[in-house]
């Protein structure tokens, strides 16, 4: 064994002892493995939405600032270990393929070590973005969130964007000053689950928020300087409420005018109340054409300057050539300029037979569960 092998082995030994909390979920648009995941709280403090299986059966945990700071320091310790080994191996301090190969050769178990893999992938991608988990980071007491963010930004100075999930209800309860302080401390973008702007449907799905609170929370966040990404769920009201769902969602999103509007078509998940409603015939899912009609109504009602996105596999309608009907990239369609184009594409989708849509097969699979 030469001197370098010994250095690598020693480094592997130290890395094995370094771990921090990482949750399961983040939005696809937040960089995949390029984003550092940090858990500032665990699970969902609400946990009642009838369509959501993400944290069912999991108890909400409010993490202390001390625990979060320890985790941030652990990330920094892993980063420093990697940089120092890279320099010792004459790799210029770079974290990349050669360094990874040397470490995995000496410690194959590191490939399964979530803390190591997360920090390594994040640094290999430039160490630019972080996502704070889990479902509602702004539930933290504002002063504590500010301290955690300040420590994050001071310790991991390569970060140029920090984002998180937030509930509109919690944002509506915060004072404008508190939101401004959180923004100034370094939280840049909030991902909010609107789902629908229809009050009746919000009650039925037990979202715990009204349309007026959705508007208030998101508008406060935008006024405080956050970038806001809103998620809505086509077909959430099924055939029973599709029209009110589309119209009121357009109304609420127009009042908010968020930076991003992202479509997440309903896919009932086993173990949720909504799944049982579908299985028992109390909620009837729309066909691919009916979903497109609902989409057309919602899009037509949108008076926004947002980017309207379809960055999820369930937005899988096709055109007459069998190609994806709607772009699925993270930046989507710029409104209002591309609104006519989007409506045109929806019409194109309506010209394709129902059975031709990839979505038809996915819906059939859902219905046969
Ligand atoms: S607030 Fe979000 S994470 Fe929590 S139950 Fe509702 S959809 Fe799920």
Boltz pocket constraint, residues with backbone or C-beta under 6 A from the ligand:
constraints:
  - pocket:
      binder: B
      contacts: [[A, 44], [A, 45], [A, 46], [A, 47], [A, 48], [A, 49], [A, 52], [A, 53], [A, 54], [A, 55], [A, 135], [A, 167], [A, 193], [A, 207]]
      max_distance: 6.0
